[in-house]
């Protein structure tokens, strides 16, 4: 199952996946009107890439993740967060117990028919939901070539009609935050080796594809700047 494939590479996921820009997390917190010490949920938290950003902003954060190996990494990386094993379809929290929920790089894996009513159940009246994705920036020549090579060219991280909506949530706003990472051929291969399409590929196909990524990126130097786009969406719970 692609959604659970990350559990086999939890340590590599923690090492190679980027955090979320402070500006992106802060935008969501501001739009949702969250006060300091508000209680929030990071759903599908992985190794805590978004969790640490929420904790850094002074939010009381509970992280829910179905993979035990991912949770182990999260507990080590973000000991300040409460952690629970569970899924978006069966959130292990009481009703109306959080002020807002967040999902980073995870919402597309949820079974929306089950997850959206679950989210509405655990979020307090007038509470919110924020969804974030770190994504490629195809204005960058390397990423434009890379998109053609591995298949993300011309598409974004989400499908518009699959975003949360009635009768559970209504949208408050959306934004795209631009940032930049320092990267290189080894870093890029390490990052892509934790992507679900590579994890679920046949070993020979996987190795060949990663070699092509390395050779392509090496043409841009041993180190290079890697622009990225972070998509952020904010929603209000429908009471």
KARA-V916005 format. One record per backbone hydrogen bond with DSSP energy under -1.0 kcal/mol. NH is the residue of the N-H (numbers start at 0). CO is the residue of the C=O. Records with the same first field share a line. If there is no record, write none. Layout:
NH: CO / CO
//
This chain:
3: 0
4: 1
6: 3
7: 4
8: 5
12: 8
13: 9
14: 10
15: 11
16: 12
24: 20
25: 21
26: 22
27: 23
28: 24
29: 25
30: 26
31: 27
32: 29
33: 28
36: 57
37: 34
39: 59
40: 99
41: 61
42: 101
43: 63
44: 63
47: 44
51: 47
53: 49
54: 50
55: 51
57: 54
58: 53
59: 37
61: 39
62: 81
63: 41
64: 83
70: 66
71: 67
72: 68
73: 69
74: 70
75: 71
76: 72
77: 73
80: 77
81: 60
83: 62
92: 90
95: 120
96: 121
97: 121
98: 38
100: 127
101: 40
102: 129
104: 131
108: 105
109: 106
111: 109
113: 110
114: 110
115: 111
117: 113
118: 114
119: 115
120: 116
121: 117
122: 118
123: 97
126: 123
127: 98
128: 234
129: 100
130: 232
131: 102
132: 230
134: 228
139: 136
143: 139
144: 140
145: 141
146: 142
147: 143
148: 144
149: 145
150: 146
152: 146
154: 151
161: 158
162: 159
167: 164
168: 164
169: 235
171: 233
172: 233
174: 231
176: 229
178: 227
180: 225
182: 223
187: 183
188: 184
189: 185
190: 186
191: 187
192: 188
193: 190
194: 191
198: 194
199: 195
205: 201
206: 202
207: 203
208: 204
209: 205
210: 206
211: 207
212: 208
213: 209
214: 210
215: 211
216: 212
217: 213
218: 215
219: 216
220: 217
223: 182
225: 180
227: 178
228: 134
229: 176
230: 132
231: 174
232: 130
233: 172
234: 128
235: 169
236: 126
237: 167
//
